[in-house]
Amino acid sequence: MKQEFLRYRLASQRVTVGVLQWLAGVGLLAGMSQPWMGQAAAAGLALMMLVASIVRIQIKDTLLQTVPALFYLALNIYLCVAGF
């Protein structure tokens, strides 16, 4: 994982990204009882996946390497809009 963040040129943000992803995961779970929390967490993850997609395009990753970020972007937009 460290090597991937070096490749993305975001090595100094690795811990921050990990903590934000962990908190968003907890927020998605909390969304089962508090829908607004799940929607907020999904919106945060969608924003992270948008940035991830942009970074992958900037470092000239292939489409196959970029598809997972695009998939999770679409999934989190759906969760944010459709709710829980």
Legacy VTK file of the C-alpha trace (Angstrom):
# vtk DataFile Version 3.0
C-alpha trace
ASCII
DATASET POLYDATA
POINTS 84 float
0.000 0.000 0.000
2.863 2.370 0.735
4.166 1.830 -2.786
0.785 2.758 -4.271
0.702 6.075 -2.400
4.252 6.780 -3.586
3.083 6.089 -7.149
0.124 8.446 -6.637
2.547 11.065 -5.254
0.458 11.221 -2.067
2.729 9.462 0.433
2.304 12.208 3.022
-1.506 11.802 2.904
-1.600 8.030 3.437
-2.616 8.074 7.109
-5.175 10.830 6.572
-6.799 8.941 3.703
-6.879 5.741 5.757
-8.508 7.436 8.736
-11.088 9.155 6.526
-11.931 5.860 4.818
-12.272 4.100 8.172
-14.554 6.851 9.523
-16.652 6.759 6.357
-17.015 2.985 6.704
-18.258 3.434 10.254
-20.609 6.139 8.961
-22.014 3.761 6.341
-22.693 1.184 9.061
-24.281 3.850 11.261
-26.454 4.744 8.279
-28.427 1.574 8.863
-30.003 3.206 11.921
-29.430 6.893 11.102
-29.889 7.361 7.334
-28.479 10.896 7.321
-25.172 9.566 8.645
-24.979 6.974 5.887
-25.752 9.571 3.250
-23.095 11.922 4.643
-20.538 9.103 4.726
-21.439 8.087 1.163
-21.042 11.699 0.032
-17.600 11.844 1.644
-16.554 8.578 0.020
-17.908 9.770 -3.329
-15.746 12.888 -3.032
-12.717 10.744 -2.175
-13.356 8.491 -5.172
-13.730 11.515 -7.451
-10.321 12.731 -6.296
-8.932 9.197 -6.678
-10.222 9.042 -10.257
-8.653 12.405 -11.060
-5.326 11.319 -9.547
-5.359 8.096 -11.572
-6.022 10.066 -14.763
-3.218 12.513 -13.931
-0.684 9.735 -13.376
-1.835 8.142 -16.632
-3.182 4.879 -15.239
-4.954 2.612 -17.692
-8.737 2.480 -17.846
-8.608 -0.955 -16.208
-6.701 0.536 -13.253
-9.154 3.450 -13.005
-12.387 1.423 -13.195
-12.501 0.468 -9.475
-12.386 4.127 -8.404
-15.085 4.984 -10.952
-17.234 2.061 -9.768
-17.012 3.130 -6.112
-17.680 6.726 -7.132
-20.908 5.653 -8.845
-21.884 3.360 -5.951
-21.412 6.075 -3.343
-23.275 8.657 -5.416
-26.153 6.177 -5.598
-26.069 5.597 -1.821
-25.952 9.323 -1.177
-28.857 10.147 -3.498
-31.063 7.097 -2.922
-30.478 7.055 0.799
-30.585 4.074 3.079
LINES 1 85
84 0 1 2 3 4 5 6 7 8 9 10 11 12 13 14 15 16 17 18 19 20 21 22 23 24 25 26 27 28 29 30 31 32 33 34 35 36 37 38 39 40 41 42 43 44 45 46 47 48 49 50 51 52 53 54 55 56 57 58 59 60 61 62 63 64 65 66 67 68 69 70 71 72 73 74 75 76 77 78 79 80 81 82 83
